[in-house]
Amino acid sequence: MRIAEISSPELRPLQRETEANNRSLSHIEAIVKQLETLTADKPPPETTTYDLRQCLTQLSQFAPFSNSLKLQIWKLSYRLWNACVDISNTTAIRSSSATTESQAELRHIAADLLSIAGEVAGVPSPAIKSASFYHKTGLIWHNLRKFDLAAKCFERATDMVSKLDINSIVDAGERKLLLDLNLARSRTAWEIRDSSLSVALLNRSKSFLFGSCNHYADLAKQFMAFGKRALLNSGADANREALKLMNEALETCEKGFDTARTREEKVEIRGLRWKTLRFIAAIHLQKEEYESVIKCVKVLRDSNDGGDEHPSLSVLAMKAWLGLGRHGEAERELRGMVIDRGIPEGVWVSAVEAYFAAAGTAGAETAKGVFLGLLGRCHISAGAAVRVAHRVAGGGGEGGRVRAKVVAELVSDERVVALFAGQDAAKDRVAMHAVLWNCGADNFQTKDYETSAELFEKSMLYIAHDTENRILRAKGYRVLCLCHLGLLQLDRAQEYINEAGKLEPNVVCAFLKFKIYLQKNDHQGAIDQIEAMTTCLDFQPDFLSLSAHEAVACHALPVAVASLSSMLNFYASGKSMPTAEVTVVRTLLTVLSQEPGNEQQVIKFLKHAHSRASEIGPDFFFGKEDVGRRERNWFAMTSWNYGTKTGQDKNYELSAEFLKLASDFYALVEGSDDENNVMVCKSLVLSVSSMIALEFERKTPMSETEVKQALHLLDRAVQMIKSNMARSSVNNDQSNTIEPELFFIYTFCAYDIQGRLNDPGSQFLNVRNFASSKACKPHHLLQIGLSASQAPRLNHEVASFALNECLSSFLSSPVPDYPNVALVMRKLISMASVYKGDTDDDLVYGMYRQAYRIMVGLKEDEYPIEEGKWLAMTAWNRAAVPVKLGQIEAGKKWMTVGLDIAKHVPGMEAYKACMEEVLGNLNKEP
């Protein structure tokens, strides 16, 4: 039997515990050996951390341990830590976050091994060493932003060292660990937004300074770091918190300066104090406590050991003076930067921006002077020039013109232009061009063309003269052309647009040349440019519409007509156009109507409109529904107005054409049929009337074609007249009946045209129909009768009918028109005498007797005296022939009627006595 088998029962649990510990330690040692043999190409297995944590859990169940076992655990912990260090060193170049986290886990396990082992005899300061492991592991977790694990490590370390008597610690490294542990724990608390704990830990760290200047510096840096982090937040509370932390840092620096022993320590702590003061000044500036800023700057500059010369002091002081409204002191601070060669570019550019932002337009010259002054003393980048130019030029508002002038002077300086030379400054060159262009555009919008022209011209300095920028240069020339157009400097505008045309010939160049010719009142040149525009590759019809608007604005109506006429040429091709064709024609006609003498062109485009409407359909040309109806009415009314006007001006040829077009347009109007038919009828009849009047004017007979055309127009008119009269009689509606004058004109014209066709029957029928209508008036019949009674349209039948009807109407009137009655009587007697002669003497005699009966009972002078004398004398004279021929009774008949008429005519008393004597002698003869 073995000795182990006969051991007492009390020893068996202890044996099992020892065996378990040995197994765990052996397993840990095996894993550590495996880690120690790893190379950079072979990462540790993924289960390593899990296996070690399992062993650690099993091992912790049997604590506390014997001193020998503790020592063994400590050795394994150090071996594991060193293995982690070796692995970290070999994989540092290509380590990932996952690898680093695995390393942190292993180090955490190494620290936990020391923690469960506890203090061991023979190892000095075991608590400090264990705390050091936790501190270093916590830093790794903190860097990995695993703040919960970092805080756990720092808290474990803090628990370990909290039981130590800090006064008994003399080693500098151990003292430094105590301070670093508190600082690290404070940083982690800040990250998890526990600022109260974080600040409390910093204050607790004051117990671990041990009179070391470096410790004071570290604590001050941490206070300052938290102060800077607080400044990142907005609001008054954040500023107060930041100022409090910075004051703590300043106080720590001042105390640390008293503990400094070496020159290097004093320089470091003094520099830290100055830096803290600068941050305090910046916080006061942010809180708009400008007096406090000035005090801080003064303290920094007036220091016994030479004072702080940091570049930011000038900026802080300048901004504070600006806040206090003391621009003179601010300008001195700004100009002082020019002397100081050590001020970085970013600092003085920021200062210039701040000064100008506060001083506004008044600071523009100062900003320019400072910038140009710096050019001669230090290297300035093109980017800085862009920033200054943008700051001075930007903002708009009041004083914009002054700032623009300053910018123009600044960017045109040869030294500034030289900054942008070379390919390296290409981006800055583009940026400067954009600044100047935008500033010029702003002034252009306010119609300050002089300033905008200067800025656009200066922007050309920042465009490279290469093929790639050719289009950009052309754009610059075009906008300069616009500026000088606004200034009415037409020759310079033409120079610029010619240059633009050389670089990029396009429709915009042609249009701007068109504008220049318009301004010069060179209408032919402008019309030539319209043709040039249509030949450009990038031509769009919108430019023709725009050209027409420009021409109308300049009262260049021939140019507007040319532009709109050119625009019309594109519709027939079916090309998509921005404006409806009817709108273009209507605009064109409106333009033409503004000046007299354009009737030929007006009729040309009216015919074009009618032709296009017939070609593509009225709905497509004029539009549909109400819009189309309004357009049709407009064209019809325009034609009518021109027709009546030219008729009044006795331009009968144009009047006839206009009125014919008016009838065609009215025929296209939908709705209100009766009204439109009346207008169609009017237009047709008056058109024929103008054709007849033209014949009398030019004394040349109508051609056969013209006669047929007139007859066709009258045929259309009579159909409408009949239709209208039929509707009026049925509906008893007189609102849209044919006017009497229109029916008369139709009858008169129809009589004339039918006479040319040798159709007396139709003439008589036409007049008879008119005479039987309600539209007939006596004076209408009188005019027809007079016309029919004389050449060249002589028709005795029509004349007799018309005059007899006229006479009946006059006599049936309540107040007869005796002058016209006398005129009709004379005409009827004259006609009967000519056409009947001696064959129907009784007819003529009857007319004289009728005249006598009319005169009987009239007041004196009521019947025209001259007409009465004519009747009496002509009747008496008719007796001469019968008497000579021995026809005494026939002669007595005529003498008697002549005497009867003479008795009723005033002023014929002598004639009457003579007549009575002659007639008496004749009666005495056998």
Secondary structure as UniProt FT lines:
FT   HELIX           4..6
FT   HELIX           9..11
FT   HELIX           12..36
FT   TURN            40..41
FT   TURN            46..47
FT   HELIX           48..60
FT   TURN            61..62
FT   HELIX           67..90
FT   TURN            93..94
FT   HELIX           97..117
FT   TURN            121..122
FT   HELIX           126..143
FT   TURN            144..145
FT   HELIX           147..162
FT   HELIX           166..168
FT   HELIX           172..191
FT   TURN            192..193
FT   HELIX           195..204
FT   HELIX           205..208
FT   TURN            210..211
FT   HELIX           213..231
FT   HELIX           236..259
FT   HELIX           263..286
FT   TURN            287..288
FT   HELIX           290..301
FT   TURN            304..305
FT   HELIX           312..323
FT   TURN            324..325
FT   HELIX           327..339
FT   TURN            341..342
FT   HELIX           345..359
FT   HELIX           360..363
FT   HELIX           364..375
FT   TURN            376..377
FT   HELIX           382..393
FT   TURN            394..395
FT   TURN            398..399
FT   HELIX           400..411
FT   HELIX           414..419
FT   HELIX           423..425
FT   HELIX           426..445
FT   TURN            446..447
FT   HELIX           449..459
FT   HELIX           460..462
FT   TURN            468..469
FT   HELIX           470..486
FT   TURN            487..488
FT   HELIX           490..503
FT   HELIX           507..519
FT   TURN            520..521
FT   HELIX           523..534
FT   TURN            537..538
FT   HELIX           542..553
FT   TURN            554..555
FT   HELIX           557..568
FT   TURN            569..574
FT   HELIX           581..592
FT   TURN            593..594
FT   TURN            596..597
FT   HELIX           599..616
FT   HELIX           618..622
FT   HELIX           625..648
FT   TURN            649..650
FT   HELIX           652..668
FT   HELIX           673..698
FT   HELIX           704..731
FT   TURN            735..736
FT   HELIX           740..756
FT   TURN            757..758
FT   HELIX           760..771
FT   TURN            774..775
FT   HELIX           778..788
FT   TURN            791..792
FT   HELIX           796..811
FT   HELIX           818..835
FT   HELIX           837..840
FT   HELIX           841..855
FT   TURN            856..857
FT   TURN            860..862
FT   HELIX           865..877
FT   TURN            878..879
FT   HELIX           880..884
FT   TURN            885..886
FT   HELIX           888..902
FT   TURN            903..904
FT   TURN            906..907
FT   HELIX           909..924
//
